[in-house]
């Protein structure tokens, strides 16, 4: 008999490692899952998702296996919908796409931050506001970027709107940027319950509850908190304007980590 009750919302952060990150001590895939009350679901996980991605033949299988990795497979006994914040570029610039698919060239090439092949409009937006996002073309994150794009292409192939991908049932996904949140008071407030404290009530620097010690897992937690904010406090997240080409996607960050552009 089909399940008809409302799906349980889960907020997943995925810090993306390269395709072959199995033995990389510094950077691997990491997952953290929260529920609507921002309570940890199962336990954080760190490793390589490549095999799981390859072996999942549907979005339902992909979601169920992610839950199993985190020891939360029992949650799938009821309808589940994941909202996933992914820490890697999920698109390339329109000029770059036109260059490699049609041989169309841009008129003028500026410095790195203004080079239309290297950066999308969303990255230009962040540059103008004091942040420094990486480029999947120029920087050493091509493996991670293609991994993220592969997952959205296979398991969330429909564009719900600019920067948001979905399968219309089990999974919605968007691009997050946890490094930007280091100066977000909002995210610091949401992260506070995950800290460990000394006898005087002072947060121990760099220390988190068991399973959250590695920076990859900490970034995954931040991505999950961005996802929670995206759902429940969307006015606190910078949104794309109508001028943004949906093929490029959008990096969703809290507005309180953005500086005022110098020309305003």
C-alpha positions, 0 to 999 in steps of 0.5 A: 500500500503506498505511503500517503503521509507527508514526507519527513524533511531532512537537511543534508550537507555534502562536502565534496571530495574528488572522484578518487579521494579514498586515500586523500587524508585532507579532503574526502566526501563528508555528509551531515544530516539534520532534521527540521529541529536541527538535530543530528540524524544518524551520525556524520560520515566521511569517505568516498561516495563514488561507489555509492553513486555508481551503484544507485540506479534511482534517486530513491536508492541514492537517498536511501544509501546516503541514509544508510551510510550515516546509520539512519536507514530506519528513517526511510520507513516513512516518506523522506525528502532531502534538501542537500547543500553541496559544497562544489560548483554545480555549473560553468559560465555560459561563455565557457559552455558556448566556447567548448560546445560551439566555438563561440568566443568572448569579446574581451578577456579581463583579469582572473576575476573578470574572465568570463570563461573562468567564473560565473555571474554568481562568482562575480556577485560574490567577488564584488561583496568581498568573497573569493569563490573558486573556479572549476576551470582555473582552480584544482576543484574540477574533480569535485565539480564534475562529481557534484554535477554528475550527481545532480544530473543523475538524481536531481535532473530537473531545474526547479528554479535557478540554482535548485535541482530536483527529482520532484520527489526525494531530492532537492539540491543546491550549491552552498559555500561553507567558507563564506559562513565563517563571517556569518553571525547567523550560521555561527548561532546555528553552529553553537549547539554543536560545540563542546564547552569547558567548565566555565561555559566557554566553547573549546576552539576547533572542537566539536561533538564526536564525529565532527572533528574533521574540517570536511565534516564541519563544512558538511554541517555548515552546508546542512545548516545553510539548507535548513536556512534555505527552507525556513529562513529564505530571506536570510539567503542571497537569491539570484536575480532574473539576469542570472542564466539558469544554466550557470546556477547560483551559490547560495550564501547567508546575506550577513556574510556579504559586504557592500559592493564598493560602487554602491 
